[in-house]
């Protein structure tokens, strides 16, 4: 098992390394300030591995996201990244079949290039169901970054449970954070009672509920999810993803307590 935290800024990376995580997820969000060469040297000096999370924007269509993957694969290789995660709303809740098909057809090349560079490419789950992922897996050897917070968005039963049962061998990293995403369904239903709700509306509301709370401050049943992961013998990377990466030690302690008791 590896338990890690994340950093969006170079100074933040230096701070989180003080807590001796097993790995650090470098979050290349649109406003990140990661300095690639300096960060690689910091990680190597600390003997800590890294994963890479590619930038995303709610304005990007699925095909835009697939195009954005390629330039970062070389960066990941230079950083010694073991896993490169891309964030995609590959979901029929948000996009039509033509958009999803265009995305699926464009991803295999990125998977091949990542594999040639010694990295694993993983898609972060958000609003995805079995069907979308099953079709994607038929076309390329991409893996899963299982986001437990996203699994609770617009769901009374966390969707991570279904994915654990269906694709346990595909999971290469688990993002651990809490929220009150189950309440999103009530909000959507109230809006629909007043009129139509667009895909953009749904995405905007999902962002509002993706609060990245510390473990135990939301409604996610981590014990049930961890028991399912243990049943499938998953013992890989767990990324503590609460709002403050400097809370890593507290989050790690809460995580281990739940994991050992699950």
N, C-alpha and C positions, 0 to 999 in steps of 0.2 A: 504493500500500500504506500502511496505517496500523497502527502497532504500539502497543498500549496496555497498561495495567495496571489495577488495581482498588482500591477503597477501601470499607471498611465503616463507617468512623468519620470524623467531621469532621477530627480531628487527623491521621488517616492520609491524608486527601486532601491536606492541606497538605504532608505529607512527600513523597508520590509526585509531586506537581507539580514538585518540585525536580529530578527526573530527566528532565523534559521529554518525557513520553509524547505520542503523537499524540492519544490520547483516554484517558479514564478511565471505567471501568465502575463506576457507583455501585451497590453490592450492598445492596439493602434487605432483608437477612436479618432474621429475627425479632428478633435482638438488635442491629440496626444503630443507630448514633447519628448518621446523616447529618442535618445541619441544612440544610434545603432552601434557604432564602434565602441563607445565608452560603456554601453550597457553589456555588450559581449564580454569586455574585459572584466567588468565588475562580477558578472556571473561566473566566469572562469576562475577568477581569483577566489571566489567564495565556494567553488566546487558545487554550484547549484545549477540544475538544468532549467530550461525554459520551454514554454509553449507560446504560441503566437496567436492573437485574436485579431482578425482583419477588420478594417473599418467598415461601417455600414451606415446607411441613411434610409429613413422611411420613404424618401422620395425616389429611391432607386427601384426600378422594376427588376424582376428576376433575372432578365438577360443582362442588365447592367451589373448586377452583383457577380455573375459568372465572369464577365470581362475584367472586373476589378481584382480577381483572385491572382491572375498570372504575374503581375509585376512584383507581388509580395513573396512569391515562392523563393526567389533568389535571396531576398532579404532574410527570410526564415533560415535558409541554409547557412548564410553568413553568421547568423546569431546562434547557430547550433540548436535551433528549435526542433523539438521532437514531434510536436503536433502543431498543425496549422488549422485553426478553426475559422470558418467563415459563417457569417450570420445571414440566414435567408428565411424569408417568410414563404417557403415553398408549401403553400397551403391553399386549398380550394376555398377557405374562408375569406381569402384576400384577393386571389387572382383567378383569371379564367384558364381554361384548359390549354389554349394556345400559348399563353405566357409561360405556363408551367412546363409545357413540352419543349419550348425553345430553351429554357434553362437546363432541363435534363439533357438535351442533346449537346450542350456546350461544356458540361462539367467533366466528361471523361478525359479530355486533354490535360486539364489541370491536375487530375488525379495521377495521370501517368508521369507528368513532370515532377510532381511532389515526390512520388515514389522513387524516381531516378535520383533525386537529390537526398534520399534517405529520410524523408519526412512522411508522416501520416496526415492525410487531409480529412477533416471532420466537419460535418455540418451541425450547427447548433440548432437544437429543436425549439421551435416557436410556432404554436398553432398547427403542428403537423400531426397527421394521423397515420395509421398503418399503411394505407393505400399509397400516399405520396412517397413515403420512404421505400416501400417495396418496389415501386416503379423505378425510383432512382437507383436502387441497389442492383436492379437488372441491367443497368447501363454502365455502371462504373463501380470501382472498388473504393468508394468513399465510406467513412466511418461516422460515428455519432458522438457529438458532444452533448451529453444528456443534461439539459438545464431543468432542474427541479422547480425553480421559480416559474419558468415559462410553462411548465406542465400544469400549473395551477391556474393559469390565466383562462378565464371563461370556462372553468371546469369545476364541478363538485367533487369528482374523483380525479386525482392527478393523472394526467395522460402519460407521465413517465412510467407508470405501472404497466400499461399496455406495451410500451416500447421495450421494457425490460423483459417481458415475457416473449415478445416476438423476435427481438434482435439482440440478445445478450452478448453475442460474439462481436457485435459491431461497436459496442460502447468502449471508448478509449479515454474519456474524461467525464466526470460528473460535476456540474456546477451546483453548489449548495448555497441557497439563500431562500428567504421566506417572504411571503406576501399575503394579501387578502384577496387574491385573484378570483375566488369563488363568487365574490359580490359583483363582479363584472357582469355576470349573466343577468342579474336583476336590473342593472343599469341599462343594458342593451334592450331588455324586454320593455322597460318603461319608455325608452326612446322610440321603439318600434310601435308602441301603442299610440304615439303622437304623430307618427309618419314613418317614411322609409329611412333606413340607416345604410349609409354607403360603406364601401370597403375602407375608405380613408377614415371615416368616423370610428370604425371598429379598431383600426390600427392606433389611432390617437388615444382611444380609451384604454387599449391594451398597454400602451406606454405608461399611462397614468397609474395602472395597477402593478406594473413591474417595478416595485419599490425597493427591492434588494434589502429587505429587513434582516437583522440578525436572526439566527436560528431561535425559534420559539416565540417570536414576536408576531407571527402570522398564523395561518390556519393549516399549513402543510403538515401532513402526517409523515414525518421523517422516519419514524420507527417502522411503519408499514413499507415504505420505499426501501429502506436499508435492509429489511428482512428479505424483500424480493431480490435485491442485488446479491445478498449473501447466499440465497437459495441457488442463484445462477453462478455462484462462485466468482463474482466480480470482486477484485481486490486491487484495482488499479489506481488511477489518479482521481483525487477529490480536490476541487478548487473551491476554497472559501470565498464567497462572492458578496458578502454584506457590503453596505455602502462605504465603510471605512476599512481599507486593507490593513491599517495599523491595529485593528481589533483581532488580528489573526490568532493570537494565543488564546483569547477567550473563545473565539469561534471554533478553534481546533479542539479545545477541551470539551465544549458542548457536543461537537460532532462525535468525538471518540466515546463519550458517555452514551449517546444514542446508538452508535454503531455496535458497541460491545453488548448493549442490552437488547438489541433487536433480535 
